[in-house]
Amino acid sequence: MKKLLALLLVLTLFLPALAAAETIVTSFYPVWILTLNLTEGIESVKVVNLAEPTTGCLHDYTLQNSDMVTLSQADALLVNGAGMESFLPVVTGAYPNLPVIDATAGLPFLHESDTVEIGEAEEDEEVNSHLWLDPQRAAGMAANLAEGLIRLMPDREAEILENLHAYQERLQALDETIREETKDIDRKVIIFHEAFPYFAEACGLTAAAVVNKEPEDILPTAQLVRVTELIFNLGIPMPLILKSAEEDPSVNTLVNETGIPVCELDPMTSGPENPPLDYYESIMMQNVKTLLNAIAQ
């Protein structure tokens, strides 16, 4: 009898913790990284990433049955927003009471300006939604996510705010380091990935053109000629192509025809299954190093 009473007492002590447990689901890798930092050390909060770490951007992502099961157990869904999650109407239709926290709400987006746009942008995106490649905007995304998490878990406000402030200090230091490292760069770039205009701006680079296409897609001849002419018209120093590590036959053609240098960057849309908390900072500095090496050649 004494053993039974002791067991019941232990279970009673744990019941409040179990009741307060929260399952936070993030849409994909960048939002996951930010959220892990905001919830670090907070007991009874479980962060689950919806898309596999190797998924990449969500433009063409189709929800799986397992995703719907995960969402059915979620207390909130944290998204990048700005059209990145094209599947969001399916989620809100199936789970109308599920809180959705938008990381990019109210933040400044890059819009079409004097930059040459070649090809069509994603249909579901009215703006360039890849804000996380700029540390200042990433800090803003973290603040939006923290605000939503506090609404969901007001009893955890102090812990969330402590994590937010510590993370924003790190992101500010990262931004200052990047600007110092790239302050002497005077180079125009032609961008072959929608995420890199934000990285280019953070590094003080001038985007001469953004080519909107998937790496495996072949650039139509007329557009290929247009980019080639642009490269030659920009003169010396020759511009630099910014692209991801994915194979791109159109970039290969441009390199063969013009000799334009190429810089392969990590858009941070995928990564390890168990990333360290400073993964964002590490990849951003790796990208800066890659950029400086490409320019030095």
Helices and strands as residue ranges (DSSP letters): H 2-20, E 22-26, H 29-38, E 45-49, H 65-72, E 76-79, H 88-94, E 100-102, E 116-118, G 131-133, H 135-152, G 154-156, H 157-181, E 188-191, H 196-202, E 206-211, H 221-234, E 240-243, H 249-258, E 262-264, H 279-296
